[in-house]
């Protein structure tokens, strides 16, 4: 894996770079990892992935825990790894992360020094480093994240300290395992520490001493406030080398992504698009201008909060316009709000398919705008403009309610 930085924001921590694995695919950062279930986005098949912007849509994330039941690790390995099973192109980049907030959540109470405990569809499972490395070795991801003992912000100081110690020990167990020498992919060392700055700093400093290709800042989105994050992120960022990529979990909302980018994060994984699609929501915030005030790109729909609209609402039953007039995604070029509303009403899964295509296309566009803003030295202006526009939209919606 190679990572090259090419631009920094003026007076801030935001940065733009290029992540390359092998000779097949280069990804511009900051970038979004598309959440998958067993290797594919929930409602997008491999042939439909080609309708999304490339190479942005080639960056996929999966949880090895999704494969605890069903096809065996031996079979996956013999078939050439997860890419071959999922029928994906070889220029796709797979990133393996233990934590997955769709169906495999950390079990904070049951993790112990032996391994990390997760509540999964097949029951509570304890995953030891050796078990995890067997999964990674069989699935052959391009990147993988070490096990982490993630804890919520409200745990005791003792429990928080223990989680850091365990995470560092598990990292050592993973990278010194006999399987590590035959495991493909770049390892990202997990950094935890909850809502305690000193523990975050200690964990980051220890992980930075190890032979890792990048850093996975874990344990966010577990109860900390948005106001706490800048100091916590700052403690981590100042303790790790600049030249290696940084990934974070738990930040999915546009405002959270902008906060992470401002701190210097390169890769984001979240279930934001998946959760929006399940709820019937379509992203509609404007992208054309850094000021976010483009009159021909934003929604004029009643009930919009400035970020999304609910296509299950009866107001769209006879709306023959696309989700966004200027959107170039497959859904907006071929279908209307009324049709998607109808599909939801008759419980057709095609509703989620069309909606996830649009939401994914739109959010990848959001990241492209972020990268452009950084390169042109306008990121801080873009961030403040978005936050102001969002605040005004929420205020206007509240007044009209």
DOMI-989189 format. One line per 5 residues: number of its first residue (from 1); their letters; for each residue x, y, z of N, C-alpha, C. Coordinates in steps of 0.001 Angstrom, whole numbers, padded with zeros to 6 digits. Layout:
BEGIN
NUM> a> X Y Z X Y Z X Y Z | ...
# end
This chain:
BEGIN
1> xxxxx> 000830 -001188 000000 000000 000000 000000 000871 001247 000000 | 000488 002233 -000812 001179 003517 -000841 000180 004640 -000548 | 000629 005614 000193 -000226 006755 000514 000588 008024 000319 | 000015 008949 -000458 000720 010198 -000758 -000189 011383 -000475 | 000322 012354 000278 -000421 013579 000548 -000128 014596 -000544
6> xxxxx> -001176 015309 -000972 -000973 016261 -002061 -001454 017677 -001753 | -002250 017854 -000703 -002729 019208 -000379 -003189 019268 001068 | -003066 020464 001660 -003531 020719 003022 -004404 021963 003018 | -005370 022004 003943 -006202 023200 004056 -005403 024325 004696 | -005778 025540 004370 -005094 026691 004936 -005480 026876 006394
11> xxxxx> -004495 026738 007295 -004745 026978 008706 -005546 025910 009400 | -005674 024719 008809 -006442 023646 009428 -005759 022315 009243 | -006397 021260 009733 -005805 019934 009658 -006271 019113 008472 | -007253 019621 007706 -007772 018860 006570 -006681 018634 005532 | -006709 017450 004917 -005696 017119 003931 -006279 016235 002841
16> xxxxx> -005734 016360 001642 -006139 015536 000506 -004965 014659 000111 | -005246 013414 -000245 -004176 012495 -000593 -004629 011466 -001597 | -003745 010523 -001878 -004028 009429 -002805 -003604 008118 -002150 | -004545 007181 -002083 -004284 005858 -001525 -004227 004861 -002676 | -003115 004130 -002796 -002960 003176 -003881 -002580 001810 -003329
21> xxxxx> -003302 000789 -003793 -002988 -000591 -003437 -002695 -001349 -004712 | -001462 -001787 -004868 -001064 -002448 -006091 -001097 -001483 -007260 | -001354 -002001 -008432 -001389 -001169 -009636 -002789 -001032 -010206 | -003780 -001607 -009499 -005124 -001649 -010059 -005974 -000418 -009782 | -005825 000167 -008616 -006776 001205 -008240 -006153 002234 -007309
26> xxxxx> -006414 003496 -007594 -006001 004588 -006722 -007246 005314 -006237 | -007298 005628 -004953 -008443 006291 -004354 -008016 007654 -003825 | -008752 008699 -004238 -008503 010030 -003703 -009102 010117 -002306 | -008392 010744 -001378 -008899 010925 -000017 -009022 012410 000296 | -009924 012779 001224 -010784 011958 002075 -011794 011152 001249
31> xxxxx> -012060 009941 001732 -012923 009031 000987 -013862 008284 001926 | -014941 007790 001335 -015947 007018 002062 -015819 005551 001713 | -015783 004697 002720 -015839 003252 002516 -017305 002837 002483 | -017721 002202 001411 -019109 001779 001301 -019364 000567 002193 | -020371 000676 003042 -020722 -000415 003948 -021328 -001567 003167
36> xxxxx> -020921 -002784 003487 -021469 -003958 002823 -021977 -004972 003844 | -022821 -005866 003372 -023246 -007028 004144 -022762 -008256 003384 | -021816 -008969 003979 -021204 -010135 003341 -020569 -009781 001993 | -019959 -008594 001931 -019138 -008254 000775 -019773 -007355 -000257 | -021088 -007110 -000179 -021755 -006247 -001144 -022660 -005252 -000425
41> xxxxx> -022818 -004038 -000979 -023789 -003117 -000401 -025151 -003790 -000279 | -025915 -003387 000714 -027155 -004101 001039 -028102 -004240 -000145 | -028214 -003196 -000979 -029222 -003217 -002042 -028634 -002992 -003434 | -027301 -003061 -003557 -026679 -002806 -004862 -025879 -004028 -005291 | -026254 -004615 -006410 -025551 -005792 -006920 -024285 -005365 -007659
46> xxxxx> -023369 -006299 -007934 -022117 -005937 -008601 -022310 -005207 -009926 | -023315 -005588 -010722 -023515 -004931 -012014 -024000 -003499 -011850 | -024742 -003223 -010752 -025215 -001863 -010518 -024130 -000971 -009926 | -023119 -001571 -009310 -022008 -000774 -008790 -021340 000020 -009903 | -021361 -000524 -011123 -020717 000151 -012249 -021412 001447 -012621
51> xxxxx> -022667 001643 -012155 -023373 002888 -012448 -022964 004022 -011515 | -022196 003685 -010472 -021751 004693 -009509 -020405 005276 -009936 | -020083 006472 -009430 -018818 007108 -009824 -017618 006226 -009498 | -016706 006135 -010428 -015474 005382 -010217 -014297 006349 -010162 | -013243 006018 -009415 -013060 004773 -008652 -013632 004839 -007236
56> xxxxx> -014347 005936 -006883 -014829 006103 -005513 -015639 004911 -005021 | -016477 004353 -005894 -017358 003251 -005493 -016634 001921 -005412 | -015324 001914 -005657 -014553 000673 -005590 -014007 000412 -004188 | -014231 001344 -003270 -013705 001217 -001912 -014800 000657 -001011 | -014679 -000613 -000647 -015726 -001329 000083 -015206 -001828 001429
61> xxxxx> -016116 -001866 002393 -015764 -002368 003719 -016681 -003514 004114 | -016116 -004522 004756 -016931 -005636 005224 -016469 -006054 006614 | -017343 -006785 007299 -017004 -007329 008602 -016836 -008837 008489 | -015676 -009387 008866 -015498 -010846 008851 -016528 -011562 009717 | -017114 -010847 010684 -018091 -011469 011570 -019361 -011879 010829
66> xxxxx> -019591 -011287 009654 -020760 -011678 008860 -020651 -013108 008355 | -019438 -013670 008419 -019202 -014997 007867 -018997 -016049 008957 | -019500 -015761 010152 -019361 -016726 011241 -020240 -017951 011034 | -021254 -017816 010201 -022094 -018954 009870 -022270 -019006 008353 | -022503 -020180 007823 -022650 -020315 006383 -021383 -020882 005768
71> xxxxx> -020933 -020274 004699 -019780 -020764 003963 -018534 -020789 004847 | -017742 -021847 004761 -016588 -022012 005647 -015411 -021167 005189 | -014517 -020877 006141 -013320 -020112 005815 -012449 -020863 004810 | -012402 -022169 004920 -011604 -022965 003994 -012121 -022816 002567 | -013445 -022841 002423 -014036 -022693 001095 -013755 -021311 000522
76> xxxxx> -013887 -020284 001372 -013605 -018918 000922 -012167 -018808 000425 | -011244 -019385 001186 -009837 -019333 000810 -009568 -020079 -000490 | -010155 -021268 -000627 -009927 -022079 -001830 -010505 -021415 -003078 | -011543 -020586 -002901 -012150 -019903 -004047 -011423 -018604 -004403 | -010385 -018262 -003616 -009583 -017091 -003958 -009880 -015862 -003147
81> xxxxx> -010698 -015989 -002094 -010990 -014843 -001249 -012357 -014251 -001522 | -012688 -013237 -000762 -014037 -012671 -000794 -014372 -011988 -002119 | -013406 -011367 -002771 -013687 -010707 -004050 -014239 -011682 -005077 | -013655 -012871 -005127 -014093 -013866 -006102 -015495 -014364 -005771 | -015766 -014564 -004489 -017088 -015041 -004090 -018162 -014005 -004399
86> xxxxx> -017855 -012725 -004142 -018823 -011654 -004359 -018953 -011272 -005824 | -018061 -011785 -006683 -018142 -011467 -008106 -017736 -010049 -008424 | -016781 -009509 -007665 -016361 -008122 -007853 -015106 -008036 -008707 | -014942 -006903 -009340 -013749 -006646 -010143 -012512 -006611 -009259 | -011393 -006939 -009848 -010157 -006979 -009082 -009655 -005595 -008688
91> xxxxx> -010160 -004530 -009335 -009719 -003194 -008942 -010522 -002642 -007765 | -011466 -003432 -007245 -012144 -003052 -006008 -011178 -003214 -004832 | -011327 -002361 -003834 -010492 -002427 -002641 -011366 -002857 -001473 | -010999 -003958 -000839 -011740 -004480 000304 -011012 -004148 001604 | -011757 -003606 002547 -011211 -003290 003866 -011995 -004077 004914
96> xxxxx> -011298 -004872 005726 -011951 -005697 006753 -011882 -005003 008108 | -013042 -004812 008724 -013142 -004169 010036 -014005 -005033 010941 | -013505 -005394 012139 -014302 -006262 013023 -015647 -005651 013400 | -015622 -004399 013796 -016858 -003748 014229 -017752 -003469 013032 | -019017 -003795 013173 -019979 -003461 012145 -021306 -003159 012834
101> xxxxx> -021753 -001931 012718 -022926 -001515 013482 -024246 -001880 012823 | -024213 -002656 011728 -025466 -003143 011150 -025956 -004364 011917 | -025113 -005398 012021 -025572 -006616 012698 -024557 -007165 013692 | -023365 -006601 013784 -022343 -007156 014667 -021765 -006075 015568 | -022387 -005853 016685 -021967 -004799 017611 -021020 -005346 018677
106> xxxxx> -020080 -004513 019143 -019239 -004961 020265 -020091 -005206 021501 | -019741 -006224 022256 -020384 -006485 023541 -019434 -005969 024620 | -019699 -004765 025105 -018762 -004077 025981 -018510 -004818 027293 | -019496 -005543 027760 -019376 -006160 029071 -018605 -007483 029037 | -018634 -008181 027896 -018123 -009548 027879 -016718 -009700 027307
111> xxxxx> -016167 -008659 026699 -014806 -008771 026188 -013847 -009033 027342 | -012848 -009846 027094 -011860 -010118 028131 -010476 -010174 027515 | -009492 -010507 028300 -008116 -010467 027808 -007860 -011499 026719 | -008746 -012487 026593 -008571 -013522 025576 -008932 -013016 024189 | -010008 -012229 024121 -010460 -011736 022828 -011625 -010784 022954
116> xxxxx> -012103 -010289 021808 -013214 -009335 021767 -014525 -010076 021604 | -015541 -009652 022332 -016847 -010295 022289 -017815 -009455 021465 | -018609 -010129 020621 -019570 -009442 019768 -020922 -010131 019852 | -021986 -009325 019841 -023331 -009864 019694 -023611 -009963 018202 | -023827 -011166 017705 -024022 -011402 016285 -025334 -012144 016053
121> xxxxx> -025781 -012277 014795 -027016 -013019 014513 -026963 -014461 014982 | -025757 -015008 015117 -025642 -016392 015583 -025316 -016467 017071 | -025597 -015391 017793 -025364 -015368 019224 -024093 -014630 019600 | -023812 -014581 020891 -022617 -013899 021368 -021385 -014742 021042 | -020400 -014103 020435 -019200 -014816 020021 -017953 -014102 020527
126> xxxxx> -017025 -014875 021051 -015737 -014350 021484 -014721 -014616 020377 | -014136 -013557 019867 -013181 -013664 018761 -011781 -013383 019287 | -010943 -014408 019285 -009552 -014245 019698 -008720 -013760 018513 | -007564 -013165 018762 -006718 -012712 017652 -006418 -013809 016640 | -006178 -015045 017120 -005881 -016131 016189 -007090 -016457 015324
131> xxxxx> -008296 -016397 015904 -009519 -016616 015127 -009668 -015539 014052 | -009417 -014320 014469 -009567 -013187 013555 -008565 -013290 012404 | -007334 -013666 012705 -006323 -013774 011663 -006642 -014901 010692 | -007295 -015946 011151 -007727 -017016 010249 -008765 -016477 009262 | -009669 -015608 009762 -010654 -014988 008880 -009967 -014114 007831
136> xxxxx> -009040 -013277 008286 -008353 -012358 007376 -007559 -013136 006335 | -006862 -014177 006777 -006053 -014979 005866 -006909 -015639 004788 | -008113 -016057 005142 -008992 -016740 004192 -009667 -015766 003236 | -010035 -014582 003726 -010821 -013648 002922 -009964 -012752 002034 | -008676 -012608 002373 -007713 -011890 001543 -008137 -010449 001222
141> xxxxx> -008426 -009636 002226 -008746 -008226 001961 -007496 -007441 001576 | -007694 -006284 000966 -006577 -005406 000621 -006064 -004663 001852 | -006977 -004385 002790 -006625 -003725 004049 -007404 -004415 005162 | -006867 -004421 006356 -007607 -004975 007480 -007235 -004244 008765 | -008200 -004209 009675 -008076 -003492 010939 -007892 -004490 012066
146> xxxxx> -006984 -004214 012979 -006752 -005122 014108 -007933 -005080 015085 | -008058 -006127 015890 -009124 -006188 016890 -009011 -005032 017886 | -010148 -004526 018306 -010155 -003429 019277 -011177 -003703 020367 | -010836 -003370 021585 -011761 -003471 022712 -012415 -002109 022871 | -013446 -001869 022076 -014113 -000570 022086 -015076 -000471 023267
151> xxxxx> -015075 000669 023921 -015962 000893 025060 -016687 002226 024884 | -017902 002338 025416 -018629 003609 025325 -018035 004662 026252 | -018473 005884 026075 -017879 007018 026787 -018148 006992 028288 | -019158 006239 028737 -019549 006309 030151 -018867 005265 031036 | -017964 004442 030505 -017330 003423 031345 -016353 004073 032325
156> xxxxx> -015972 003317 033343 -015051 003816 034367 -013652 004011 033795 | -012849 004773 034505 -011473 005005 034077 -010686 003696 034020 | -010939 002814 034991 -010247 001524 035015 -010588 000687 033790 | -011875 000641 033448 -012305 -000132 032280 -011718 000459 030997 | -011639 001760 030938 -011078 002426 029767 -009593 002087 029611
161> xxxxx> -008862 002145 030721 -007434 001803 030687 -007231 000355 030252 | -008089 -000529 030759 -008015 -001939 030382 -008250 -002124 028897 | -009191 -001365 028329 -009492 -001501 026903 -008290 -001117 026048 | -007549 -000095 026481 -006349 000306 025749 -005296 -000794 025819 | -005080 -001325 027011 -004077 -002393 027178 -004421 -003610 026321
166> xxxxx> -005701 -003999 026337 -006120 -005162 025553 -005933 -004912 024055 | -006305 -003734 023603 -006220 -003420 022174 -004779 -003469 021685 | -003860 -002971 022483 -002439 -003008 022112 -001926 -004449 022105 | -002336 -005225 023098 -001926 -006633 023164 -002454 -007406 021961 | -003725 -007178 021618 -004310 -007872 020474 -003625 -007466 019168
171> xxxxx> -003236 -006203 019045 -002507 -005774 017861 -001196 -006552 017737 | -000479 -006657 018846 000766 -007423 018836 000515 -008879 018467 | -000565 -009450 019018 -000895 -010839 018714 -001208 -011030 017229 | -001884 -010037 016643 -002261 -010135 015235 -001041 -010034 014320 | -000197 -009042 014553 000906 -008804 013614 002083 -009748 013827
176> xxxxx> 002108 -010456 014975 003169 -011450 015195 002685 -012869 014968 | 001411 -013009 014599 000856 -014337 014338 001551 -014974 013139 | 001625 -016303 013148 002188 -017021 012008 001398 -016743 010735 | 000096 -016483 010889 -000745 -016205 009725 -000453 -014841 009132 | 000108 -013918 009945 000369 -012568 009455 001355 -012578 008297
181> xxxxx> 002279 -013510 008306 003298 -013562 007259 002732 -014006 005915 | 001573 -014688 005936 000971 -015139 004683 -000341 -014407 004406 | -000639 -013377 005206 -001872 -012621 005037 -001630 -011448 004104 | -002445 -011354 003059 -002350 -010222 002166 -003003 -009005 002815 | -002620 -007840 002373 -003289 -006635 002830 -002504 -005839 003843
186> xxxxx> -002794 -004561 003878 -002145 -003626 004791 -002909 -003579 006105 | -002188 -003609 007221 -002832 -003614 008532 -002943 -002193 009078 | -004137 -001879 009583 -004397 -000613 010264 -004497 -000913 011758 | -003637 -000303 012561 -003663 -000509 013995 -004785 000265 014661 | -005565 -000422 015505 -006714 000214 016162 -006274 001086 017338
191> xxxxx> -006907 002239 017457 -006641 003176 018548 -007947 003403 019299 | -007940 003129 020610 -009116 003349 021454 -008749 004317 022580 | -009609 004393 023584 -009355 005307 024691 -010599 006024 025168 | -011750 005692 024547 -013000 006283 024996 -012993 007796 024937 | -013509 008411 025985 -013588 009873 026055 -012522 010467 026961
196> xxxxx> -011429 009743 027153 -010333 010236 027986 -009125 010557 027115 | -008762 011822 027108 -007719 012316 026212 -006398 011601 026444 | -006007 011421 027702 -004715 010807 027991 -004654 009365 027523 | -005768 008629 027642 -005788 007248 027181 -005760 007186 025658 | -006446 008113 025019 -006380 008190 023555 -004936 008437 023114
201> xxxxx> -004280 009371 023770 -002902 009716 023415 -001968 008524 023672 | -002146 007861 024804 -001289 006724 025144 -001443 005605 024118 | -002674 005301 023753 -002918 004235 022793 -002317 004595 021432 | -002508 005840 021008 -001979 006267 019714 -000460 006170 019677 | 000184 006593 020743 001642 006547 020799 002158 005115 020752
206> xxxxx> 001469 004200 021439 001891 002801 021443 001686 002151 020069 | 000548 002415 019444 000276 001830 018136 001264 002381 017104 | 001622 003651 017231 002562 004264 016285 003937 003602 016330 | 004256 002943 017443 005541 002251 017564 005561 000926 016801 | 004379 000425 016448 004282 -000865 015772 004414 -000706 014253
211> xxxxx> 004675 -001832 013605 004817 -001847 012152 003445 -001960 011494 | 002752 -000845 011404 001426 -000800 010787 001458 000126 009581 | 000529 -000099 008663 000473 000712 007438 -000409 001932 007592 | -001303 001905 008592 -002209 003015 008821 -002826 002891 010195 | -003756 003789 010495 -004344 003844 011831 -005867 003871 011735
216> xxxxx> -006490 003089 012618 -007942 003019 012689 -008366 003601 014035 | -008985 004767 013995 -009391 005448 015227 -010777 004938 015600 | -010808 004036 016555 -012032 003314 016900 -012716 003940 018118 | -013925 003458 018391 -014620 003846 019608 -015375 005152 019546 | -015554 005731 018361 -016375 006939 018253 -017804 006563 017900
221> xxxxx> -018719 007485 018152 -020127 007191 017959 -020697 006304 019048 | -020024 006276 020207 -020467 005424 021315 -020767 006249 022565 | -021351 007421 022367 -021815 008205 023501 -021111 009519 023725 | -019995 009741 023038 -019303 011022 023228 -020089 012135 022528 | -019947 013363 023001 -020639 014484 022376 -019806 015030 021229
226> xxxxx> -020448 015742 020323 -019742 016308 019185 -018733 017362 019632 | -018981 017981 020799 -018056 018991 021313 -016801 018375 021921 | -016884 017103 022339 -015717 016421 022898 -014728 015968 021825 | -015221 015746 020629 -014421 015084 019605 -013166 015840 019181 | -013212 017162 018988 -011987 017833 018524 -010774 017574 019414
231> xxxxx> -010946 017637 020733 -009814 017401 021635 -009368 015943 021596 | -010330 015025 021533 -009984 013604 021474 -009245 013276 020173 | -009755 013800 019069 -009095 013573 017786 -007722 014234 017747 | -007645 015422 018327 -006369 016132 018347 -005294 015363 019091 | -005674 014733 020205 -004716 013948 020989 -004183 012771 020189
236> xxxxx> -005052 012184 019346 -004626 011056 018523 -003758 011527 017357 | -004247 012519 016628 -003560 012971 015414 -002149 013451 015711 | -001954 014150 016817 -000619 014674 017141 000340 013566 017574 | -000195 012355 017808 000639 011259 018308 000985 010223 017245 | 000497 010409 016022 000764 009433 014959 001430 010145 013788
241> xxxxx> 002225 009422 012999 002942 010054 011891 002010 010577 010810 | 002430 011657 010194 001611 012332 009196 001476 011540 007906 | 002500 010749 007573 002562 010137 006246 001726 008872 006095 | 001063 008423 007156 000250 007212 007065 -001241 007560 007111 | -002085 006798 006381 -003514 007102 006332 -004220 006853 007659
246> xxxxx> -005300 007597 007868 -006077 007508 009102 -007538 007230 008766 | -008077 006218 009402 -009479 005856 009219 -010200 006014 010548 | -011499 006334 010493 -012270 006502 011729 -013613 005803 011602 | -014127 005330 012719 -015448 004708 012751 -016428 005627 013467 | -017700 005463 013149 -018741 006122 013930 -019109 007538 013526
251> xxxxx> -018446 008132 012539 -018786 009484 012086 -019405 009373 010706 | -020714 009560 010607 -021385 009362 009333 -022174 010538 008825 | -022758 011339 009725 -023522 012501 009299 -022617 013493 008582 | -023142 014261 007639 -022293 015234 006931 -021516 016145 007873 | -022183 016632 008941 -021485 017505 009888 -020340 016775 010580
256> xxxxx> -020553 015492 010883 -019509 014701 011545 -018349 014429 010604 | -018665 014152 009353 -017608 013934 008364 -016752 015184 008229 | -017388 016347 008140 -016643 017600 008023 -015779 017828 009258 | -016282 017455 010424 -015498 017576 011652 -014281 016661 011598 | -014466 015433 011110 -013356 014504 010996 -012326 014957 009978
261> xxxxx> -012795 015440 008832 -011875 015936 007801 -011055 017091 008337 | -011698 017991 009072 -010993 019142 009649 -009895 018701 010604 | -010071 017543 011244 -009068 017046 012186 -007937 016307 011480 | -008134 015933 010190 -007089 015244 009454 -007369 013787 009162 | -008648 013380 009158 -009013 012003 008862 -009085 011798 007348
266> xxxxx> -008659 010625 006894 -008608 010328 005464 -009710 009389 004996 | -010121 008445 005836 -011096 007427 005453 -012215 007349 006477 | -013441 007219 005988 -014608 007186 006868 -015431 005935 006582 | -015831 005247 007655 -016767 004139 007490 -017962 004378 008394 | -019149 004211 007832 -020358 004407 008617 -021511 003721 007917
271> xxxxx> -022617 003582 008623 -023818 002981 008055 -024843 004054 007688 | -024396 005281 007531 -025304 006417 007285 -026173 006184 006050 | -025561 005819 004926 -026326 005612 003696 -027322 004472 003872 | -026877 003399 004498 -027753 002236 004719 -028956 002612 005577 | -028714 003327 006672 -029814 003698 007561 -030780 004669 006883
276> xxxxx> -030259 005612 006097 -031128 006519 005346 -032030 005741 004400 | -031431 004812 003678 -032180 004050 002689 -033272 003205 003340 | -032971 002564 004443 -033979 001775 005150 -035155 002642 005578 | -034861 003874 005987 -035914 004772 006446 -036687 005440 005333 | -036249 005263 004080 -036936 005888 002954 -036483 007306 002676
281> xxxxx> -035336 007697 003218 -034855 009069 003054 -033887 009184 001875 | -034001 010269 001132 -033120 010555 000001 -032308 011809 000298 | -031013 011734 000078 -030147 012902 000279 -030425 013937 -000806 | -030545 015195 -000391 -030888 016256 -001344 -030089 017534 -001149 | -029126 017548 -000206 -028427 018816 000011 -027589 019167 -001219
286> xxxxx> -027463 020461 -001530 -026791 020887 -002769 -025293 020662 -002721 | -024727 020454 -003909 -023301 020166 -004003 -022548 021114 -004932 | -023243 021860 -005762 -022568 022574 -006843 -021622 023663 -006361 | -022011 024390 -005325 -021197 025514 -004891 -020679 025282 -003480 | -019495 025789 -003200 -018952 025660 -001854 -019865 026336 -000843
291> xxxxx> -020558 027394 -001274 -021450 028104 -000366 -022742 027375 -000106 | -022994 026283 -000866 -024176 025435 -000669 -025481 026185 -000897 | -025469 027203 -001776 -026688 027975 -002006 -027134 027905 -003458 | -026729 026866 -004169 -027078 026744 -005579 -028586 026552 -005734 | -029235 027445 -006459 -030690 027405 -006548 -031200 026246 -007399
296> xxxxx> -030336 025730 -008326 -030815 024670 -009199 -030392 023290 -008744 | -029828 023198 -007552 -029340 021895 -007097 -029950 021475 -005778 | -030583 022373 -005071 -031126 022065 -003767 -032589 021722 -003821 | -033137 021133 -002768 -034534 020734 -002744 -035460 021907 -002460 | -036624 021875 -003061 -037635 022877 -002757 -038860 022203 -002162
301> xxxxx> -038652 020988 -001660 -039761 020167 -001202 -040228 020583 000185 | -041556 020578 000350 -042117 020850 001668 -041668 019758 002631 | -041232 020148 003813 -040816 019175 004805 -039357 018809 004744 | -038616 019338 003765 -037190 019035 003695 -036463 019710 004840 | -035472 019026 005421 -034675 019632 006490 -033369 020197 005952
306> xxxxx> -033274 020317 004627 -032071 020859 004021 -031032 019815 003710 | -031215 018595 004206 -030272 017513 003942 -030934 016356 003206 | -032163 016028 003572 -032823 014846 003024 -034323 015051 002970 | -035009 014198 002205 -036468 014171 002150 -036933 012740 002385 | -038153 012595 002879 -038724 011282 003150 -039631 010869 002001
311> xxxxx> -039161 009943 001178 -039918 009550 -000004 -041111 008654 000317 | -041279 008295 001575 -042479 007558 001975 -043659 008498 002230 | -043395 009789 002296 -044437 010767 002615 -045456 010860 001480 | -046716 011093 001840 -047792 011146 000843 -047646 012317 -000123 | -046898 013336 000247 -046719 014501 -000618 -046069 014120 -001947
316> xxxxx> -045353 012992 -001986 -044649 012593 -003207 -045419 011583 -004039 | -046655 011307 -003666 -047436 010286 -004362 -047665 010629 -005827 | -047781 011915 -006140 -048028 012343 -007529 -046900 013225 -008060 | -045757 013180 -007404 -044625 014031 -007806 -043842 013327 -008921 | -043936 013850 -010124 -043301 013211 -011281 -041900 013744 -011573
321> xxxxx> -041310 014435 -010630 -039940 014925 -010809 -038958 013939 -010189 | -037696 013962 -010645 -036690 013103 -010012 -036349 013604 -008615 | -035594 012818 -007863 -035200 013240 -006515 -034484 014575 -006577 | -033534 014705 -007504 -032842 015973 -007759 -032729 016170 -009272 | -033150 017312 -009756 -033140 017574 -011192 -031750 017460 -011794
326> xxxxx> -030732 017923 -011057 -029378 017978 -011616 -028556 016725 -011346 | -029135 015743 -010633 -028376 014544 -010277 -028229 013625 -011497 | -027027 013074 -011663 -026735 012223 -012812 -026791 010730 -012477 | -027267 010374 -011292 -027316 008958 -010931 -028377 008228 -011750 | -028286 006903 -011799 -029226 006087 -012560 -030665 006337 -012123
331> xxxxx> -030893 006453 -010823 -032245 006623 -010300 -032868 007926 -010778 | -032138 009026 -010633 -032689 010333 -011007 -032835 010481 -012520 | -032030 009770 -013287 -032123 009845 -014746 -033271 009016 -015299 | -033798 008077 -014499 -034796 007149 -015036 -036101 007059 -014251 | -036149 007579 -013015 -037340 007368 -012193 -037740 008625 -011429
336> xxxxx> -038966 008631 -010958 -039525 009798 -010273 -039755 009510 -008795 | -039986 010599 -008063 -040325 010448 -006642 -041613 009644 -006498 | -042575 009875 -007393 -043865 009179 -007302 -043682 007668 -007440 | -042806 007261 -008346 -042588 005826 -008552 -041926 005197 -007330 | -040937 005860 -006782 -040267 005321 -005599 -041224 005293 -004412
341> xxxxx> -042054 006329 -004280 -043074 006354 -003233 -044020 005160 -003386 | -044423 004881 -004621 -045290 003727 -004903 -044605 002421 -004505 | -043337 002282 -004844 -042613 001058 -004511 -042553 000836 -003007 | -042356 001911 -002264 -042369 001784 -000805 -043752 001366 -000309 | -044794 001935 -000889 -046154 001625 -000437 -046537 000175 -000684
346> xxxxx> -045987 -000426 -001749 -046318 -001828 -002049 -045210 -002773 -001572 | -044267 -002231 -000805 -043212 -003028 -000154 -042328 -003782 -001155 | -041983 -003106 -002242 -041070 -003677 -003225 -039626 -003286 -002882 | -038713 -004260 -002875 -037327 -003964 -002538 -036660 -003060 -003566 | -037250 -002960 -004752 -036702 -002060 -005760 -036646 -000623 -005233
351> xxxxx> -037524 -000288 -004293 -037482 001053 -003694 -036141 001293 -003024 | -035697 000326 -002215 -034405 000476 -001539 -033238 000451 -002528 | -033367 -000363 -003584 -032300 -000433 -004581 -032106 000927 -005249 | -033196 001498 -005735 -033106 002792 -006413 -032655 003886 -005455 | -033138 003821 -004223 -032802 004865 -003261 -031343 004767 -002823
356> xxxxx> -030840 003535 -002623 -029440 003407 -002219 -028495 003832 -003345 | -028877 003594 -004589 -028062 004071 -005712 -027946 005593 -005650 | -029080 006262 -005466 -029035 007728 -005393 -028235 008211 -004185 | -028529 007666 -003010 -027856 008136 -001800 -026350 007907 -001864 | -025941 006765 -002399 -024520 006483 -002522 -023866 007438 -003514
361> xxxxx> -024497 007628 -004664 -023984 008548 -005679 -023843 009951 -005100 | -024852 010395 -004369 -024854 011756 -003832 -023791 011931 -002748 | -023655 010943 -001874 -022694 011096 -000781 -021250 010981 -001281 | -021032 010161 -002302 -019708 010142 -002921 -019402 011501 -003556 | -020428 012142 -004089 -020252 013498 -004619 -019886 014489 -003534
366> xxxxx> -020463 014321 -002367 -020130 015161 -001212 -018638 015066 -000891 | -018099 013859 -000934 -016675 013686 -000666 -015818 014282 -001778 | -016294 014232 -003018 -015544 014867 -004103 -015471 016376 -003915 | -016571 016963 -003470 -016580 018406 -003206 -015618 018742 -002070 | -015586 017912 -001040 -014660 018126 000081 -013217 018122 -000428
371> xxxxx> -012889 017134 -001250 -011511 017056 -001764 -011166 018283 -002608 | -012103 018701 -003428 -011856 019879 -004262 -011659 021123 -003406 | -012469 021247 -002353 -012346 022398 -001460 -010983 022439 -000789 | -010471 021276 -000397 -009150 021225 000241 -008067 021644 -000749 | -008105 021080 -001956 -007093 021375 -002966 -007093 022857 -003330
376> xxxxx> -008285 023472 -003360 -008384 024884 -003735 -008257 025822 -002543 | -007974 025263 -001367 -007795 026096 -000186 -009067 026715 000346 | -010204 026077 000103 -011501 026645 000496 -012263 025756 001476 | -011584 024796 002096 -012312 023837 002923 -013001 024490 004115 | -012301 025347 004848 -012909 025961 006030 -014125 026796 005646
381> xxxxx> -014047 027493 004523 -015201 028256 004045 -016351 027321 003695 | -016033 026222 003013 -017047 025230 002653 -017710 024640 003890 | -016904 024283 004870 -017433 023683 006094 -018366 024639 006824 | -017938 025867 007004 -018763 026843 007714 -020042 027156 006942 | -019946 027209 005607 -021125 027483 004790 -022141 026354 004898
386> xxxxx> -021643 025123 004905 -022553 023990 005028 -023258 024018 006379 | -022502 024213 007440 -023079 024211 008788 -024112 025329 008933 | -023794 026499 008382 -024731 027632 008470 -026003 027341 007689 | -025849 026802 006473 -027009 026472 005653 -027874 025418 006322 | -027237 024425 006909 -027951 023353 007614 -028714 023905 008802
391> xxxxx> -028076 024790 009562 -028719 025385 010732 -029944 026203 010317 | -029806 026958 009232 -030924 027790 008764 -032082 026925 008282 | -031760 025787 007643 -032804 024889 007150 -033593 024264 008298 | -032859 023844 009334 -033522 023264 010493 -034429 024283 011171 | -033942 025528 011254 -034718 026601 011876 -035989 026885 011080
396> xxxxx> -035843 026934 009738 -036994 027206 008897 -038019 026073 008978 | -037528 024836 009036 -038431 023692 009150 -039199 023726 010455 | -038505 024108 011544 -039167 024187 012847 -040242 025252 012861 | -040017 026368 012187 -040998 027443 012157 -042251 027056 011346 | -042027 026226 010320 -043146 025837 009452 -043943 024654 010008
401> x> -043417 024020 011071 -044074 022834 011617 -045376 023198 012339
# end
